[in-house]
Amino acid sequence: MDFSLNDEQSLLKDSLERFIRSDYDFDTRRAHLRSELGYSQATYERFAEFGWTAVPFTEEDGGFGGGPVELMLLMEQFGRGLVIEPYLASIVMAGGALRHSGSAEQKAQWLPGLIDGSITGALACQEPHGRFNLARVATRAQRHDGDWQLSGHKAVVLNARDASVIIVPARTAGEITDRDGISLFALKQGTKGVSLRSYPTVDGLQAADLMLDGVHVGADAMIGKEGHGLAILERAIDDATLAVCAEAVGIMAVLVDKTVEYSKSRKQFGLPIGAFQALQHRMVEMFMEHEQTRSLLYMAAMKLAAGA
């Protein structure tokens, strides 16, 4: 099986490596974390200038038509830098829901801003008692004079505080765990009846609990067909799962490299500790675990690209 990259993919990988190596060291990341926003808007706009925010979108939507392999390359390098800018929440998750099933009007409204980095998005895919079951949706959407009224509670919504658009799954029919009857709605930030409780996550990202109290939205806010939102949600989360796995592989690569580097410089009993066989075995085990994990990542990316 051919795992080699084509010319465009190689250029993408090289540009990412150069940026992380030269412009996104750990001290830079810490400075971004301490800012009021919690990340660097200027850096995120550079992502757009480099074309990275356009990668997953089709050319018709103003993107580059990239797929799972390109997403994997992006997120693996972001993992190497522990990037905190909201690429996952905005481009992969919220952008994914819109690019998979948004109407022409919805795409025209939101995608240009997401792609050029002037706005960000969020996907409210979890609820307090959801237990990672995407079909467990208690948030309700009821018809109201031809429009919709949403009420419910969403938990750990990445980038919700700063998102211009928040994609919200709500139940328009059925019982709380039914796969059918879930619809997606695009909410503008600041919509009346929406309140947030923001907090940082353990890895430095921004998240929020989202409370919806009789939120009124127009019929044109619904993404896709009524009651068929779960399939859209699952596609976006499949992309996000691949992205997070690729990020983890990038983090693992740095851990292996730093450990080996330290073992060559740290001395004990007059010798570099890397000279001791017991530690050599441990580092070989780390290397093997990383390579096996990378192989699993490649397989996941290929299966996703093939629609499996």
Protein Blocks (a to p, Z undefined) as FASTA:
>chain_A
ZZbdcfklmmmmmmmmmmmmmmmcfklmmmmmmpmnopafklmmmmmmnommmmmpcfkn
opnopafklmmmmmmmmmmnopabfklmmmmmmmmmmmmmpcfklmmmmmmmmmnopacc
dddfbcfklnopaklcfbdcddeehiacdddddehiehklmpcbdcddddfedcfklfgh
pacddddehiahiacdddddfkopacdddddehiacdfklpgcjehilmmmmmmmmmmmm
mmmmmmmmmmmmmmmmmmmmmmmmpcgehiafklpmklmmmmmmmmmmmmmmmmmmmmmm
mmmmnoZZ
